[in-house]
Amino acid sequence: MFARYRKNTQSQPVKAVEAVPERSAPKSAAPTAAQAGQRRLGSQAKPASATPVAADRTLQRKQRMNTIKSELHKRLLENLNLSALEHASEAELRSEITTIVAEALSEMDVVLNSEERTTLNKELYFEVMGLGPLEPLLQDDSINDILVNGPKQIFIERAGKLELSDVTFRDERHLLRIIDKIVSAVGRRVDESNPYVDARLADGSRFNAMVPPVAVDGSLVSIRKFKKEKLSVDDLVRFGAFSEEMALYLEAAVATRLNVIVSGGTGSGKTTTLNALSSFIGNEERVLTIEDTAELQLQQIHVGRMESRPANMEGKGAVTQRDCLRNALRMRPDRIIVGETRGEEVIDMLQAMNTGHDGSMTTIHANSARDGISRLENMVAMAGIEMPLRAVRSQIGSAVNLIVQASRLQDGSRRMTSITEVTGMEGEIITMQEIFRFERTGLEPDGTILGHFTGTGLRSHHSDRFKRWGYDLPASIYDEVSGRR
């Protein structure tokens, strides 16, 4: 049909796949007297459960389909001209795969119903052009994370909750082939000598893999899916991530160029929050972003994006976040946004905040605002720079203006649990005041957490700054509230 997508070689004979015979009921024989008596006492006899039989049939059917798919995948690789597929449309390729599959099934003397054929054609298309079993999960917008623990166990996260999916790989070789397909597309490799790798999928999703012998029970893969649609502040308020009063305050804080740190644990929504806060930056400002994996989706006109690079196979050519940050300081930025500060780049970040790049933002891993300050101190120490603790704290106290704490609660919801201002130094201690917080009030029977956002009653330390910039916030937004869900 589409001969230009096939190789000019005669196809090899395909090994027939034995069809799994359907279990049929044995022909009834004349019942014995004991059997007849047992039938008459049906209320006393215990009926045999059909569940094990059904489960056995399902397993056999799945194994049979996996065997067929494996044979057909080999046939496709033998017949398709992969170099010509780059110019083929999806419809043409799907049609060609359908034709080759129909021919192969006929040669293999395998009969499938229409639903099985449709599923098989779709899965084979994903094997040839996509990422195999992972492709349907990547296309499902309700899934946030994909976590692979070996070929037979794939977990997914929906709405903050982990669940085991019914998707599996055929074996470890199948999983390794998909991993190699991902990393080779971005010029990297993973094997026994280099058993772990970070990469970015074509859609921007963050990919990490670790293979044997480091991964004991099979290759480990984690994929943090890239959000195609950026959530706005209004969306987050509607979802209950924070309140309208908090949104008004954050708009004033970002617009008046306060230095902001978004703190939180893994999967708490730090990057989503940082994206939302960046919407308050004006188009007249030059913004530079620095990330290990490019995830930020800024909508401003004047944005320069930078991404760090790991070392090559010879251990050379690495470009760290600190290298990018140092170079960014020479590129006349108004604001610098670092996707995540986790190491020695913290020194350059704090200096940038203190030397005319007001309004810069970053994220860190910490469980509270006070823990966030301690993390910054520890990262400065890890950088190998010998500074007195008081000097380090003085640098942090003058550079950081605001810490926004994001948390993922045990019911899977993500909330902005605290907004804290850094007000300066008193002796050896960095002083802070909490302006807003999330107060828990109870727990529903289904595990849903009840609570409300409230002000603490403390007036913002930057209220005068807000007024000078034209953001005269009403004093009522800082009032304590109760009973709000």
C-alpha positions as CSV (number, residue, x, y, z in Angstrom):
1,M,0.0,0.0,0.0
2,F,2.6,2.6,1.1
3,A,5.5,0.8,-0.5
4,R,7.8,3.8,0.0
5,Y,7.8,3.1,3.7
6,R,8.9,-0.5,3.3
7,K,12.4,-1.9,2.8
8,N,13.2,-3.6,-0.5
9,T,13.8,-6.9,1.1
10,Q,11.7,-10.0,1.1
11,S,10.1,-10.5,4.4
12,Q,11.3,-13.4,6.5
13,P,8.8,-16.1,7.4
14,V,7.2,-15.5,10.7
15,K,7.0,-18.1,13.3
16,A,3.5,-19.0,14.1
17,V,2.2,-18.2,17.5
18,E,0.2,-20.9,19.2
19,A,-3.2,-19.7,20.0
20,V,-4.3,-20.3,23.6
21,P,-7.2,-22.7,23.3
22,E,-10.3,-21.6,25.0
23,R,-11.5,-23.9,27.7
24,S,-14.7,-25.6,26.7
25,A,-17.1,-27.4,29.0
26,P,-16.7,-31.2,28.9
27,K,-19.5,-33.2,27.4
28,S,-22.0,-34.1,30.1
29,A,-22.0,-37.7,31.1
30,A,-24.7,-39.6,32.9
31,P,-24.7,-38.5,36.5
32,T,-23.9,-41.1,39.1
33,A,-26.2,-41.6,42.1
34,A,-23.8,-39.7,44.4
35,Q,-23.7,-36.8,41.9
36,A,-27.5,-36.7,41.7
37,G,-27.8,-36.7,45.4
38,Q,-25.3,-33.9,45.6
39,R,-27.4,-31.9,43.1
40,R,-30.5,-32.4,45.2
41,L,-28.6,-31.1,48.3
42,G,-27.5,-27.9,46.4
43,S,-28.2,-25.7,49.4
44,Q,-25.6,-27.6,51.4
45,A,-22.9,-27.9,48.7
46,K,-20.4,-25.1,48.4
47,P,-20.3,-23.6,44.9
48,A,-16.9,-23.5,43.2
49,S,-15.6,-19.9,42.7
50,A,-15.2,-18.7,39.1
51,T,-12.7,-16.0,40.1
52,P,-9.5,-18.1,39.8
53,V,-10.6,-19.4,36.4
54,A,-11.3,-15.9,35.1
55,A,-8.0,-14.6,36.4
56,D,-6.2,-17.5,34.8
57,R,-7.9,-16.8,31.5
58,T,-7.0,-13.1,31.7
59,L,-3.4,-13.9,32.4
60,Q,-3.2,-16.4,29.5
61,R,-4.9,-13.9,27.2
62,K,-2.4,-11.2,28.2
63,Q,0.6,-13.5,27.8
64,R,-0.7,-14.5,24.3
65,M,-1.1,-10.9,23.3
66,N,2.4,-10.0,24.5
67,T,3.8,-12.8,22.5
68,I,1.9,-11.8,19.4
69,K,3.0,-8.1,19.8
70,S,6.6,-9.1,20.3
71,E,6.6,-11.1,17.0
72,L,4.8,-8.3,15.1
73,H,7.2,-5.7,16.4
74,K,10.1,-7.7,15.0
75,R,8.2,-7.9,11.7
76,L,7.6,-4.2,11.6
77,L,11.3,-3.5,12.2
78,E,12.2,-5.9,9.4
79,N,9.7,-4.3,6.9
80,L,9.6,-0.6,7.7
81,N,12.1,1.8,6.2
82,L,12.7,3.8,9.4
83,S,14.6,6.6,7.6
84,A,11.6,7.3,5.3
85,L,9.2,7.5,8.2
86,E,10.6,10.9,9.2
87,H,8.5,12.4,6.3
88,A,5.4,10.2,6.8
89,S,2.3,11.6,8.3
90,E,0.8,9.9,11.3
91,A,-2.2,8.7,9.3
92,E,0.0,7.2,6.6
93,L,2.2,5.4,9.2
94,R,-0.8,4.0,11.1
95,S,-2.3,2.8,7.8
96,E,1.0,1.1,6.9
97,I,1.3,-0.6,10.3
98,T,-2.3,-1.8,10.1
99,T,-1.6,-3.4,6.7
100,I,1.6,-5.1,7.8
101,V,-0.1,-6.4,11.0
102,A,-3.0,-7.8,9.0
103,E,-0.6,-9.6,6.6
104,A,1.5,-10.9,9.5
105,L,-1.6,-12.1,11.5
106,S,-2.7,-14.0,8.4
107,E,0.6,-15.7,8.0
108,M,0.7,-16.5,11.7
109,D,-2.8,-18.0,11.5
110,V,-3.9,-15.8,14.5
111,V,-7.5,-14.6,14.7
112,L,-8.3,-11.5,16.8
113,N,-11.5,-9.5,17.2
114,S,-11.8,-5.9,16.1
115,E,-11.1,-4.5,19.6
116,E,-7.9,-6.6,20.0
117,R,-6.7,-5.5,16.5
118,T,-7.3,-1.8,17.3
119,T,-5.5,-2.1,20.6
120,L,-2.6,-4.0,19.0
121,N,-2.2,-1.5,16.1
122,K,-2.1,1.4,18.6
123,E,0.5,-0.3,20.9
124,L,2.7,-1.2,17.9
125,Y,2.5,2.4,16.7
126,F,3.7,3.5,20.1
127,E,6.5,1.0,20.0
128,V,7.7,2.2,16.6
129,M,7.2,6.0,17.0
130,G,6.7,6.6,20.7
131,L,7.8,5.3,24.0
132,G,6.0,2.0,24.1
133,P,3.8,1.3,27.1
134,L,4.7,4.7,28.6
135,E,3.1,6.6,25.7
136,P,-0.6,6.3,26.8
137,L,0.4,7.4,30.3
138,L,2.3,10.5,28.9
139,Q,-0.8,11.4,26.8
140,D,-3.1,11.2,29.9
141,D,-3.3,14.8,31.2
142,S,-4.7,13.7,34.6
143,I,-1.3,12.0,35.4
144,N,1.4,14.1,37.0
145,D,4.2,11.5,37.6
146,I,5.1,8.2,36.2
147,L,7.2,5.9,38.4
148,V,8.6,2.6,37.0
149,N,9.9,0.0,39.5
150,G,11.1,-2.6,37.1
151,P,9.3,-4.0,34.0
152,K,6.2,-5.3,35.8
153,Q,5.4,-2.4,38.2
154,I,4.4,1.1,37.0
155,F,2.9,3.6,39.5
156,I,1.2,6.8,38.5
157,E,0.2,9.9,40.4
158,R,-3.2,11.5,40.0
159,A,-4.3,14.4,42.2
160,G,-1.4,13.9,44.5
161,K,-2.2,10.2,45.1
162,L,-0.1,7.2,43.9
163,E,-1.8,4.2,42.3
164,L,-0.6,1.1,40.6
165,S,-1.4,1.1,36.9
166,D,-2.1,-2.0,34.8
167,V,0.6,-1.1,32.3
168,T,3.7,-3.3,32.2
169,F,6.7,-4.0,30.0
170,R,7.4,-7.4,28.5
171,D,10.7,-7.8,30.3
172,E,13.7,-5.9,31.5
173,R,15.2,-5.8,27.9
174,H,12.0,-4.1,26.7
175,L,12.3,-1.5,29.5
176,L,16.0,-0.9,28.7
177,R,15.2,-0.4,25.0
178,I,12.7,2.4,25.8
179,I,15.2,4.0,28.2
180,D,17.9,3.9,25.6
181,K,15.5,5.4,23.0
182,I,14.9,8.4,25.3
183,V,18.4,9.1,26.4
184,S,20.0,8.6,22.9
185,A,17.6,11.2,21.5
186,V,19.2,13.9,23.7
187,G,22.8,12.6,23.1
188,R,23.3,10.8,26.4
189,R,23.8,7.2,27.3
190,V,23.1,4.9,30.2
191,D,24.8,1.5,30.9
192,E,26.7,-0.4,33.6
193,S,29.5,2.0,33.6
194,N,27.2,5.0,33.7
195,P,24.1,3.6,35.4
196,Y,22.0,6.8,35.9
197,V,20.9,9.6,33.7
198,D,18.9,12.8,33.7
199,A,17.2,13.9,30.5
200,R,14.3,15.9,29.1
201,L,11.6,14.4,26.9
202,A,10.5,16.1,23.6
203,D,7.5,17.6,25.4
204,G,9.6,19.0,28.2
205,S,8.9,16.3,30.8
206,R,11.7,15.6,33.3
207,F,13.1,12.1,33.0
208,N,15.4,10.2,35.3
209,A,16.6,6.6,35.1
210,M,18.8,4.2,37.0
211,V,19.6,0.8,35.6
212,P,21.2,-2.4,37.0
213,P,23.5,-3.2,38.7
214,V,22.7,-0.1,40.8
215,A,19.0,-0.7,40.4
216,V,18.6,-4.1,42.1
217,D,15.2,-5.3,41.0
218,G,15.1,-3.8,37.6
219,S,15.5,-0.4,36.0
220,L,14.0,2.5,37.9
221,V,12.4,5.4,35.9
222,S,10.7,8.6,37.1
223,I,9.0,11.0,34.8
224,R,7.7,14.4,36.0
225,K,5.3,15.4,33.3
226,F,5.5,18.8,31.7
227,K,2.3,20.9,32.1
228,K,1.2,22.0,28.7
229,E,-1.1,24.7,30.1
230,K,0.4,27.0,32.7
231,L,-1.9,27.5,35.7
232,S,-2.6,31.1,36.4
233,V,-3.0,32.7,39.8
234,D,-6.8,32.7,39.3
235,D,-6.7,29.0,38.6
236,L,-4.7,28.3,41.8
237,V,-7.2,30.4,43.9
238,R,-10.1,28.5,42.3
239,F,-8.4,25.2,43.1
240,G,-7.9,26.2,46.8
241,A,-4.1,26.5,46.7
242,F,-4.3,29.9,48.3
243,S,-6.8,32.7,49.0
244,E,-7.7,35.9,47.1
245,E,-6.1,38.0,49.9
246,M,-2.9,36.1,49.6
247,A,-3.0,36.6,45.8
248,L,-3.4,40.3,46.3
249,Y,-0.4,40.4,48.6
250,L,1.8,38.3,46.3
251,E,1.0,40.5,43.4
252,A,2.2,43.5,45.3
253,A,5.3,41.7,46.5
254,V,6.4,40.6,43.0
255,A,5.4,43.8,41.3
256,T,7.4,45.9,43.8
257,R,10.4,43.7,43.2
258,L,10.8,41.8,46.5
259,N,13.2,38.9,46.4
260,V,11.1,35.7,46.8
261,I,12.0,32.2,47.7
262,V,9.4,29.4,47.2
263,S,10.1,26.6,49.7
264,G,8.6,23.1,49.8
265,G,9.1,19.4,49.6
266,T,9.2,17.2,46.5
267,G,6.0,17.4,44.5
268,S,4.6,20.2,46.6
269,G,4.0,22.5,43.6
270,K,7.1,24.8,43.9
271,T,7.6,25.2,40.2
272,T,3.8,25.7,39.6
273,T,3.8,28.4,42.3
274,L,6.9,30.1,40.8
275,N,5.3,30.1,37.3
276,A,2.2,31.7,38.8
277,L,4.2,34.4,40.6
278,S,6.1,35.2,37.5
279,S,2.8,36.4,35.8
280,F,3.0,39.5,38.0
281,I,6.3,40.6,36.3
282,G,5.9,43.4,33.7
283,N,6.8,43.0,30.0
284,E,9.1,46.0,30.3
285,E,11.6,43.9,32.3
286,R,14.4,41.7,31.1
287,V,14.1,38.3,32.8
288,L,16.7,35.5,32.7
289,T,15.9,32.0,33.9
290,I,18.4,29.3,34.9
291,E,17.4,25.7,35.4
292,D,18.8,22.1,35.4
293,T,15.7,21.0,33.4
294,A,13.8,23.8,31.7
295,E,10.3,23.7,33.2
296,L,9.4,27.4,33.8
297,Q,6.8,28.8,31.4
298,L,7.2,32.6,31.6
299,Q,4.8,34.6,29.4
300,Q,6.8,37.9,29.3
301,I,8.2,39.2,26.0
302,H,11.8,39.6,27.1
303,V,12.9,36.3,28.6
304,G,16.2,34.5,28.2
305,R,16.3,30.8,29.1
306,M,19.3,28.9,30.2
307,E,19.8,25.2,31.0
308,S,22.7,23.5,32.7
309,R,24.5,20.7,31.0
310,P,26.1,17.5,32.5
311,A,29.5,16.3,31.6
312,N,30.0,14.2,28.5
313,M,31.3,10.6,28.4
314,E,34.9,11.8,29.0
315,G,33.8,13.8,32.1
316,K,34.2,17.1,30.3
317,G,32.0,19.9,29.1
318,A,29.8,20.3,32.1
319,V,28.0,23.6,32.5
320,T,26.6,24.1,36.0
321,Q,23.9,26.4,37.3
322,R,26.6,28.5,38.9
323,D,28.3,28.9,35.6
324,C,25.0,30.1,34.0
325,L,24.3,32.4,37.0
326,R,27.7,34.0,36.8
327,N,27.3,34.6,33.1
328,A,23.8,35.9,33.6
329,L,25.1,38.7,35.8
330,R,26.9,40.1,32.7
331,M,23.8,40.0,30.6
332,R,22.0,43.1,32.1
333,P,19.1,41.2,33.7
334,D,16.4,43.1,35.6
335,R,15.4,39.8,37.4
336,I,17.0,36.4,37.6
337,I,14.9,33.3,38.3
338,V,16.7,30.1,39.3
339,G,14.5,27.0,38.9
340,E,16.0,25.4,42.0
341,T,18.9,26.4,44.3
342,R,20.5,23.3,45.7
343,G,24.3,23.9,45.9
344,E,27.1,26.3,45.5
345,E,25.2,28.6,43.2
346,V,23.4,30.0,46.3
347,I,26.4,32.4,46.8
348,D,25.9,34.0,43.4
349,M,22.1,34.0,43.9
350,L,22.4,35.9,47.2
351,Q,24.9,38.3,45.7
352,A,22.6,39.0,42.7
353,M,19.7,39.7,45.1
354,N,21.9,42.1,47.0
355,T,23.5,43.9,44.0
356,G,20.7,45.5,42.0
357,H,18.7,42.5,40.7
358,D,15.7,43.1,43.0
359,G,12.7,40.9,42.3
360,S,14.8,37.7,41.7
361,M,13.2,34.4,42.6
362,T,14.1,30.8,43.2
363,T,12.9,27.6,44.9
364,I,14.5,25.4,47.6
365,H,13.7,22.2,49.4
366,A,12.6,22.8,52.9
367,N,9.6,22.0,55.2
368,S,9.1,25.5,56.7
369,A,10.3,29.1,56.3
370,R,12.8,28.7,59.2
371,D,14.1,25.5,57.7
372,G,14.5,27.3,54.4
373,I,16.8,29.9,56.1
374,S,18.8,27.0,57.6
375,R,19.1,25.3,54.2
376,L,20.5,28.5,52.7
377,E,23.1,28.7,55.5
378,N,24.0,25.0,54.9
379,M,24.4,25.5,51.1
380,V,26.7,28.5,51.7
381,A,28.8,26.2,53.9
382,M,28.8,23.4,51.3
383,A,30.1,25.9,48.7
384,G,33.4,25.8,50.6
385,I,33.5,29.5,51.4
386,E,34.7,30.2,54.9
387,M,32.5,33.0,56.3
388,P,31.5,33.8,59.8
389,L,28.0,32.6,60.6
390,R,26.9,36.1,61.4
391,A,28.1,37.4,58.0
392,V,26.3,34.6,56.2
393,R,23.1,35.3,58.1
394,S,23.5,39.0,57.5
395,Q,23.8,38.3,53.7
396,I,20.7,36.1,53.8
397,G,18.7,38.6,55.9
398,S,19.4,41.5,53.5
399,A,18.9,39.5,50.3
400,V,15.7,37.5,51.0
401,N,12.5,39.4,51.6
402,L,9.8,36.8,51.4
403,I,9.5,33.0,51.8
404,V,6.4,31.3,50.3
405,Q,5.9,27.8,51.8
406,A,4.2,25.2,49.5
407,S,3.1,21.8,50.9
408,R,1.5,18.7,49.7
409,L,-0.9,17.5,52.4
410,Q,-1.7,13.9,53.1
411,D,-4.9,14.0,51.1
412,G,-2.9,14.8,48.0
413,S,-3.9,18.5,47.9
414,R,-1.3,21.2,47.4
415,R,-1.6,24.3,49.5
416,M,0.4,27.5,50.2
417,T,0.6,26.8,53.9
418,S,2.6,30.0,54.9
419,I,3.8,33.3,53.6
420,T,6.6,34.7,55.8
421,E,8.6,37.9,55.6
422,V,12.2,38.2,56.5
423,T,12.5,41.5,58.5
424,G,16.3,41.6,59.2
425,M,18.6,40.7,62.0
426,E,18.5,40.9,65.8
427,G,21.8,39.9,67.3
428,E,22.8,36.6,65.7
429,I,19.3,35.7,64.7
430,I,17.4,36.3,61.4
431,T,14.0,37.8,62.3
432,M,10.9,36.7,60.5
433,Q,7.1,37.3,60.7
434,E,4.4,35.2,59.3
435,I,1.7,37.2,57.3
436,F,-0.6,34.4,56.1
437,R,-1.0,30.7,56.9
438,F,-3.3,27.7,56.3
439,E,-5.1,26.5,59.5
440,R,-6.3,22.9,59.6
441,T,-9.7,22.5,61.3
442,G,-10.5,18.8,60.8
443,L,-10.6,15.7,58.6
444,E,-13.4,14.3,56.5
445,P,-14.2,10.6,56.7
446,D,-12.8,10.2,53.1
447,G,-9.5,11.7,54.3
448,T,-10.0,15.2,52.9
449,I,-8.4,17.8,55.0
450,L,-10.6,20.7,56.2
451,G,-9.1,24.1,56.9
452,H,-9.0,27.8,55.8
453,F,-6.5,30.5,54.9
454,T,-6.1,33.3,57.3
455,G,-4.0,36.4,58.0
456,T,-2.1,36.5,61.2
457,G,-3.1,40.1,62.1
458,L,0.4,41.4,61.5
459,R,0.8,44.3,59.1
460,S,3.3,43.7,56.3
461,H,6.8,45.0,56.9
462,H,6.8,46.3,53.3
463,S,3.5,48.2,53.5
464,D,5.2,51.6,52.9
465,R,7.0,50.1,49.9
466,F,3.8,48.8,48.5
467,K,2.2,52.3,48.8
468,R,5.1,54.0,47.1
469,W,4.7,51.6,44.1
470,G,1.0,52.2,43.9
471,Y,-0.2,49.1,45.7
472,D,-2.2,50.3,48.7
473,L,-3.5,47.1,50.1
474,P,-6.4,47.3,52.6
475,A,-5.5,46.5,56.2
476,S,-8.4,44.0,56.3
477,I,-6.5,41.4,54.2
478,Y,-4.1,40.8,57.2
479,D,-7.0,40.1,59.6
480,E,-7.4,36.8,61.3
481,V,-10.5,34.8,60.1
482,S,-12.1,31.7,61.5
483,G,-14.6,29.2,60.3
484,R,-13.7,29.6,56.6
485,R,-13.3,26.2,54.8
